[in-house]
Amino acid sequence: MEISFHQKVVKVIKKIPRGKVATYGQIAALAGSPRAARQVVRALHTSSDKEKLPWHRVINSNGKISLKPNSGYEIQKAMLEDEKIVFKADDSIDLKKYLWQPK
């Protein structure tokens, strides 16, 4: 039985280790559909709680949190800082240092 793109996305997100981040596009590519970053957003939205996903480790390709202030932004930033991820002055994350590079 073929596993769905959604299920592949969930599997990839579950593998992101503490202290690392991944981008929506990177997750889409690792799940086999490089142009499906928006579907990654949908998978996070529908499955984060149910699948206990480390949703806070997923950021945009600019190294920034996509959530808006007062809509989860502060929670996500605090969770990343708890994992020793340091934000730059412009509130971005250094992808050279913190981007997850799966083997």
N, C-alpha and C positions, 0 to 999 in steps of 0.2 A: 504494500500500500504506500502510495506517494505521500510524503509529508508536505503540508501546505506551506506557503510562504510565511504566513502568520506564525505557524509552529516553528519554522526555522528562525524567524526573528526572535521569538521568545527564547529559544535555545542559545542564540548568540548573546543576547542581553544577559542571560544568567551567567555567562562565562566571564563577563567583565570583572576583573579583580578589584579589590579594595585599593584605593589610592590611584586608580587609573580611570580615564574617561574614554568614551567612544562617541563618534559623531553619527547622526542619523544616516547619512550617506554611506559611511563605513559599514554600519550594521546591515543596511540594505545590500551592499556589495557582498558581504560575508554570507548573507542569506541567499545569495544567488540572483539578485535583481538590483544592479547598481543604480538604476534610476528611480527606485521606489522609496526614497526617503520619506515621502508623505505617508506611505503605508506603515512605516516604522512608527511614526507619530500616532497613527490610529491604533496600532498594536499596543503601544505603551498606554494609550488612553483607555483601551478596553480591558487590558490584561494585567496591569501593574499590581493591583491588589490581589486579584484571584491567583496569579502565578507567583506572587511575592518577588517581583522583579526589582533589581537595583536601579530603578528608573532614574534616580538622581545622578547616575554616572553617564547619562546620555545628554550630549550638548550639541550645539550647531557647529558647522565647519569653520566658523570664525573663533572658536574656542569660548563661546559665550553661552550662558543659560538662555533658553528661548522663552521660558515662562516670564510673564510680566510681574512687576512689583505688586505685592498684595494678592497675587494669584499663584503662589507656590514658589516664586523666585527666592525669597528669603529662606524658606525651608530647604530648598535644593542647595543653595550656597552653603548654609550651615552644615548640611550633611556631608558635602564635599570637603569643607574645611575640617570636619571631624576626622576625615580620612587623610589629613595632612596635605591636601591639595591647596596650593597657594595661588591666590588671584593676583593678577597684575593691577596696576593703578587704574586701568580702564575697565576693570572687572572681567577681564578675559583670563583664560587659563592657557599656559604655555603648552601647546600641543606637542612641541618637540620633547618636552619633559614628561608630560602626563598622558599622552595618547597611548592607549592600549595597542600593542602590536602582537596579535596572536601568532603562534608558531605556524 
